Amino acid sequence: MSLFYIDEADELSELVQRMSKRQYEQSPGLYDKLPERARKFMKRDFFYGISYLKSAIDLKQEQIFVSYVRWTYEYLTYLMVYVTREQMTKQCIDFYVAMSVCLKDELPSEDYSFAQVCIQQGIQEIERLAREGFQRIETGEHPGSQEKHNQLAADYIALILRKDSKEAMQYFLKLYQGGMNIEDIYLEVVQKVMYKIGELWFEKKISVAQEHYCTALTQTAISQLYSTIFSTPPNGHTMIGCCIGGELHELGMRMITDLFTHAGWNSLFLGAGVPEEALLLTVKEQKPDLIALSVTMPQHLLLCKHMIEELRSKTPDLKIAVGGKAFEDIPDIWREWNADIYTIDARGLIQWAQTNIL
């Protein structure tokens, strides 16, 4: 039986212990050199690595694991300031070699063969990054961005980083009162803000607590626009938006449902961590024209696939949209799942819905 098909935390902890021991054996003296905090991170990352690898195996999409490896390597360049790039690269490669060796007896042969492909491609990605270097992409930028919007986002970030909560709470409302439309506030300012906050956390310039504070405050600040958003006459259509599984990254989907509301839709935002049974019951009761499912962490992609199957079997005419960061490296998988559309752009989704839902 595979480790991946049971929920024994003790057994998984034992596997992680073996992986850690194997890595320390490959790098004599490493245990003593690493700070206690780094040793804890290493164990945590073995758990995460196994989780991403499981998702890659389940969906037969090695890019899920390779992207995790790339993200981790880039993150460690900011975290492991006490070692050279060469030392960090060796430690990362040893990490995945240890994972490969220790998984051999834990997986069925077919799964292990695919895991080997994933791990080897991950190691090749580390070697490429070490050889060529990397430059983070400013994900908040997209065609049509304007310097004015960038500055507005920067001004808001300055407010929340100095914890000027009172001024931040009124910031987006003042933009609207000054003539900016709701859609541009959401997509050209708020979206840029959240991308930038994520980058600041990634680069260790703000803490997890600060990142949570910024997100929570921004979520409250945009609610100051609701009197306007909910004033649009209804168009007779209903949509539901939710985050699949245990997702806690809900602000993006909240913004999408807000924009649908502003476009005249009756929009139900169900938030994060919605149980499957509760979602299916809501669909049955509300009879929406569209449901939008968001997945941020790849570990929840398989649950999204199962949810689409359930929705298709019970409500075959329902339009299903998917999106979220988890799809970025596998943007065509939604076609295999029989969803209707994948989009990274709220404008595009609203335009599609207005054209395809009559």
C-alpha positions as CSV (number, residue, x, y, z in Angstrom):
1,M,0.0,0.0,0.0
2,S,1.2,3.5,-0.8
3,L,1.9,6.0,1.8
4,F,-0.2,8.4,-0.3
5,Y,-3.4,6.5,0.2
6,I,-3.5,6.6,4.0
7,D,-3.8,9.4,6.5
8,E,-1.4,8.2,9.1
9,A,0.5,11.3,10.3
10,D,2.9,9.3,12.3
11,E,4.0,7.3,9.2
12,L,4.4,10.4,7.2
13,S,6.5,12.0,10.0
14,E,8.6,8.8,10.1
15,L,9.2,9.2,6.3
16,V,10.2,12.8,6.7
17,Q,12.6,11.8,9.5
18,R,14.3,9.3,7.1
19,M,14.5,12.0,4.4
20,S,16.1,14.4,6.7
21,K,18.6,11.8,8.0
22,R,19.4,10.9,4.4
23,Q,20.1,14.5,3.5
24,Y,22.4,15.1,6.5
25,E,24.3,11.9,5.6
26,Q,24.8,13.3,2.1
27,S,26.2,16.5,3.5
28,P,28.4,15.7,6.6
29,G,28.3,18.5,9.1
30,L,25.2,20.2,7.6
31,Y,23.1,19.5,10.7
32,D,25.5,21.4,13.0
33,K,25.9,24.3,10.5
34,L,22.1,24.9,10.1
35,P,20.3,27.1,12.6
36,E,17.5,25.4,14.5
37,R,15.0,27.4,12.5
38,A,16.4,26.2,9.3
39,R,16.3,22.6,10.4
40,K,12.6,23.0,11.2
41,F,12.0,24.6,7.8
42,M,13.7,21.7,6.1
43,K,11.4,19.2,7.8
44,R,8.4,21.3,6.9
45,D,9.5,21.5,3.3
46,F,9.7,17.7,3.0
47,F,6.0,17.6,4.0
48,Y,5.2,20.3,1.4
49,G,7.3,18.6,-1.2
50,I,5.5,15.3,-0.7
51,S,2.2,17.1,-0.9
52,Y,3.1,18.8,-4.2
53,L,4.5,15.5,-5.6
54,K,1.3,13.7,-4.7
55,S,-0.7,16.3,-6.7
56,A,1.6,15.9,-9.7
57,I,1.2,12.1,-9.6
58,D,-2.5,12.2,-9.1
59,L,-3.0,14.5,-12.1
60,K,0.0,13.2,-14.1
61,Q,1.3,16.8,-14.4
62,E,5.0,17.0,-13.5
63,Q,5.0,20.7,-14.0
64,I,3.1,21.1,-10.7
65,F,6.1,19.7,-8.8
66,V,8.7,21.5,-11.0
67,S,7.0,24.8,-10.3
68,Y,7.1,24.1,-6.6
69,V,10.8,23.3,-6.8
70,R,11.5,26.5,-8.7
71,W,9.5,28.6,-6.2
72,T,11.3,27.0,-3.3
73,Y,14.7,27.6,-4.8
74,E,13.9,31.2,-5.4
75,Y,12.5,31.7,-1.9
76,L,15.6,30.1,-0.3
77,T,17.8,32.7,-2.0
78,Y,16.1,35.3,0.3
79,L,15.9,33.0,3.3
80,M,19.3,31.3,3.4
81,V,21.6,34.3,3.6
82,Y,24.1,32.4,5.8
83,V,25.2,30.1,2.9
84,T,26.7,30.7,-0.5
85,R,24.6,30.1,-3.7
86,E,26.7,27.0,-4.4
87,Q,26.1,25.6,-1.0
88,M,22.4,26.3,-1.2
89,T,22.2,24.7,-4.6
90,K,23.9,21.5,-3.4
91,Q,21.6,21.4,-0.3
92,C,18.5,21.7,-2.5
93,I,19.7,18.9,-4.9
94,D,20.5,16.7,-2.0
95,F,17.1,17.4,-0.6
96,Y,15.3,16.0,-3.6
97,V,17.8,13.1,-4.0
98,A,16.9,12.1,-0.4
99,M,13.2,12.4,-1.2
100,S,13.7,10.1,-4.3
101,V,15.6,7.4,-2.4
102,C,13.2,7.3,0.6
103,L,10.1,7.2,-1.6
104,K,11.2,4.1,-3.5
105,D,9.6,1.7,-1.0
106,E,6.6,3.9,-0.3
107,L,5.0,4.1,-3.8
108,P,3.6,1.6,-6.3
109,S,6.1,1.2,-9.2
110,E,4.1,3.2,-11.6
111,D,3.8,6.1,-9.2
112,Y,7.4,5.9,-8.3
113,S,8.5,6.0,-11.9
114,F,6.5,9.2,-12.4
115,A,7.8,10.6,-9.2
116,Q,11.3,10.0,-10.5
117,V,10.5,12.0,-13.6
118,C,9.1,14.9,-11.5
119,I,12.1,14.9,-9.2
120,Q,14.7,14.7,-12.0
121,Q,13.0,17.6,-13.8
122,G,13.0,19.5,-10.6
123,I,16.7,19.0,-10.1
124,Q,17.4,20.0,-13.7
125,E,15.4,23.2,-13.0
126,I,17.6,23.9,-9.9
127,E,20.7,23.4,-12.0
128,R,19.4,25.8,-14.7
129,L,18.6,28.5,-12.1
130,A,22.0,28.1,-10.5
131,R,23.6,28.4,-13.9
132,E,21.5,31.1,-15.5
133,G,20.2,32.9,-12.4
134,F,16.7,34.1,-12.2
135,Q,14.7,37.3,-12.2
136,R,11.3,37.4,-10.6
137,I,8.5,38.5,-12.9
138,E,6.4,41.4,-11.8
139,T,3.1,39.5,-11.9
140,G,1.1,42.5,-11.1
141,E,1.9,44.0,-14.5
142,H,-0.2,43.3,-17.6
143,P,-0.8,44.9,-20.9
144,G,-2.7,48.2,-20.4
145,S,-1.3,48.9,-17.0
146,Q,-0.7,52.6,-16.4
147,E,1.9,54.3,-14.3
148,K,-0.8,56.2,-12.6
149,H,-2.3,53.0,-11.3
150,N,1.1,51.7,-10.2
151,Q,1.6,54.8,-8.1
152,L,-1.9,54.6,-6.6
153,A,-1.1,51.0,-5.5
154,A,2.2,52.1,-4.1
155,D,0.6,54.9,-2.1
156,Y,-1.9,52.5,-0.6
157,I,0.8,50.0,0.3
158,A,2.7,52.8,2.0
159,L,-0.4,53.5,4.2
160,I,-0.9,49.9,5.3
161,L,2.8,49.2,5.9
162,R,2.9,52.2,8.3
163,K,-0.4,50.9,9.7
164,D,-2.4,54.0,8.9
165,S,-5.6,51.9,9.1
166,K,-8.0,54.9,9.2
167,E,-6.7,56.4,6.0
168,A,-6.3,53.0,4.2
169,M,-10.0,52.2,5.0
170,Q,-11.1,55.3,3.0
171,Y,-8.5,55.0,0.2
172,F,-10.5,53.1,-2.4
173,L,-13.7,55.1,-1.6
174,K,-11.8,58.3,-2.3
175,L,-10.6,56.9,-5.6
176,Y,-14.2,56.3,-6.6
177,Q,-15.3,59.7,-5.4
178,G,-12.5,61.1,-7.5
179,G,-13.8,59.6,-10.7
180,M,-12.2,56.2,-11.0
181,N,-14.6,53.4,-11.9
182,I,-15.1,50.3,-9.7
183,E,-13.6,47.9,-12.2
184,D,-10.4,49.9,-12.5
185,I,-10.1,50.2,-8.8
186,Y,-10.4,46.5,-8.3
187,L,-8.3,45.3,-11.3
188,E,-5.7,48.1,-11.7
189,V,-5.1,49.1,-8.1
190,V,-6.3,46.4,-5.6
191,Q,-5.0,43.5,-7.7
192,K,-1.6,45.2,-8.0
193,V,-1.6,45.8,-4.2
194,M,-2.1,42.1,-3.5
195,Y,0.5,41.0,-5.9
196,K,3.0,43.4,-4.4
197,I,2.2,42.4,-0.9
198,G,2.8,38.7,-1.9
199,E,6.2,39.7,-3.4
200,L,7.2,41.6,-0.2
201,W,6.5,38.5,1.9
202,F,8.3,36.3,-0.6
203,E,11.4,38.5,-0.4
204,K,11.2,38.4,3.4
205,K,10.6,42.2,3.6
206,I,7.4,41.7,5.6
207,S,6.3,39.0,8.0
208,V,3.5,36.5,7.7
209,A,1.6,38.5,10.3
210,Q,2.1,41.7,8.3
211,E,0.9,40.0,5.1
212,H,-2.3,38.8,6.9
213,Y,-2.9,42.3,8.3
214,C,-2.5,43.9,4.8
215,T,-4.9,41.3,3.3
216,A,-7.5,41.6,6.0
217,L,-7.4,45.4,5.9
218,T,-7.7,45.6,2.1
219,Q,-10.7,43.2,2.2
220,T,-12.4,45.5,4.7
221,A,-11.4,48.7,2.7
222,I,-13.0,47.5,-0.5
223,S,-16.3,46.9,1.4
224,Q,-16.6,50.7,1.6
225,L,-17.6,50.5,-2.1
226,Y,-20.4,48.1,-1.6
227,S,-23.2,50.8,-1.5
228,T,-22.2,51.5,-5.1
229,I,-21.5,47.9,-6.2
230,F,-24.9,46.7,-5.0
231,S,-26.8,49.6,-6.6
232,T,-26.7,48.1,-10.1
233,P,-30.2,47.0,-11.3
234,P,-30.4,43.1,-11.5
235,N,-30.1,41.4,-14.8
236,G,-31.8,38.2,-13.7
237,H,-28.7,36.0,-13.7
238,T,-27.1,34.3,-10.7
239,M,-23.5,33.3,-10.1
240,I,-21.7,31.5,-7.2
241,G,-18.0,32.0,-6.4
242,C,-16.0,29.9,-4.0
243,C,-12.6,28.6,-3.1
244,I,-12.1,24.9,-3.4
245,G,-11.0,22.7,-0.4
246,G,-9.2,24.3,2.5
247,E,-8.2,27.4,0.4
248,L,-7.7,30.5,2.6
249,H,-6.8,32.7,-0.4
250,E,-10.2,34.2,-0.9
251,L,-9.8,37.8,-1.7
252,G,-9.4,37.2,-5.4
253,M,-12.7,35.3,-5.6
254,R,-14.4,37.9,-3.5
255,M,-13.3,40.6,-5.9
256,I,-14.7,38.6,-8.9
257,T,-18.1,38.1,-7.2
258,D,-18.2,41.8,-6.4
259,L,-17.5,42.7,-10.0
260,F,-20.3,40.4,-11.1
261,T,-22.6,42.1,-8.7
262,H,-21.6,45.4,-10.1
263,A,-22.5,44.1,-13.5
264,G,-26.0,43.3,-12.4
265,W,-25.7,39.6,-11.3
266,N,-27.0,38.1,-8.2
267,S,-23.6,37.0,-6.9
268,L,-23.1,34.6,-4.0
269,F,-19.6,34.5,-2.5
270,L,-19.3,31.4,-0.4
271,G,-15.7,32.1,0.7
272,A,-13.0,29.6,1.5
273,G,-13.1,26.0,2.7
274,V,-16.6,25.2,1.4
275,P,-17.5,21.5,2.0
276,E,-18.5,19.6,-1.1
277,E,-21.9,18.7,0.2
278,A,-22.7,22.3,1.2
279,L,-21.7,23.6,-2.2
280,L,-23.8,21.1,-4.1
281,L,-26.8,21.9,-1.8
282,T,-26.4,25.6,-2.5
283,V,-26.3,25.0,-6.2
284,K,-29.4,22.9,-6.0
285,E,-31.2,25.6,-4.0
286,Q,-30.0,28.7,-5.9
287,K,-30.0,27.3,-9.4
288,P,-27.1,29.6,-10.6
289,D,-26.3,30.2,-14.3
290,L,-22.6,30.2,-13.5
291,I,-20.3,28.8,-10.8
292,A,-16.7,30.0,-10.5
293,L,-14.2,27.8,-8.7
294,S,-10.8,29.1,-7.5
295,V,-7.8,27.0,-6.6
296,T,-4.6,28.6,-5.3
297,M,-2.7,25.6,-4.0
298,P,-2.1,22.6,-6.4
299,Q,-3.0,20.2,-3.6
300,H,-6.6,21.1,-4.1
301,L,-6.7,20.6,-7.9
302,L,-7.9,17.0,-7.7
303,L,-10.7,18.1,-5.4
304,C,-11.7,20.7,-8.0
305,K,-11.7,18.0,-10.7
306,H,-14.1,15.9,-8.5
307,M,-16.3,18.9,-7.8
308,I,-16.7,19.6,-11.6
309,E,-17.6,15.9,-12.1
310,E,-20.3,16.1,-9.4
311,L,-21.7,19.4,-10.8
312,R,-21.8,18.0,-14.3
313,S,-23.6,14.9,-13.2
314,K,-26.2,16.8,-11.2
315,T,-26.5,20.1,-13.2
316,P,-25.4,19.4,-16.7
317,D,-26.5,22.9,-18.0
318,L,-24.6,24.8,-15.4
319,K,-21.7,26.9,-16.8
320,I,-18.5,26.2,-14.8
321,A,-15.5,28.6,-14.7
322,V,-12.1,27.8,-13.1
323,G,-9.2,30.0,-12.2
324,G,-6.5,30.6,-9.6
325,K,-2.8,30.4,-9.3
326,A,-2.8,26.5,-9.3
327,F,-3.8,26.5,-12.9
328,E,-1.0,28.8,-14.1
329,D,1.4,26.0,-15.0
330,I,-1.3,23.6,-16.4
331,P,-3.7,26.1,-18.1
332,D,-5.2,23.6,-20.4
333,I,-6.2,20.9,-17.9
334,W,-9.6,22.4,-17.5
335,R,-10.5,21.2,-21.0
336,E,-10.0,17.6,-19.9
337,W,-12.2,18.3,-16.9
338,N,-15.1,19.5,-19.0
339,A,-15.2,23.0,-17.5
340,D,-16.5,25.8,-19.7
341,I,-13.7,28.4,-19.3
342,Y,-10.5,29.1,-17.6
343,T,-9.5,32.7,-17.1
344,I,-7.0,34.9,-15.2
345,D,-8.9,38.0,-15.9
346,A,-12.2,39.1,-14.2
347,R,-13.0,41.4,-17.1
348,G,-12.7,38.5,-19.5
349,L,-14.9,36.2,-17.4
350,I,-17.7,38.8,-17.1
351,Q,-17.5,39.5,-20.9
352,W,-17.6,35.7,-21.6
353,A,-20.6,35.2,-19.2
354,Q,-22.5,38.1,-20.7
355,T,-22.1,36.6,-24.2
356,N,-22.6,32.9,-23.4
357,I,-25.3,33.0,-20.8
358,L,-28.5,34.3,-22.2
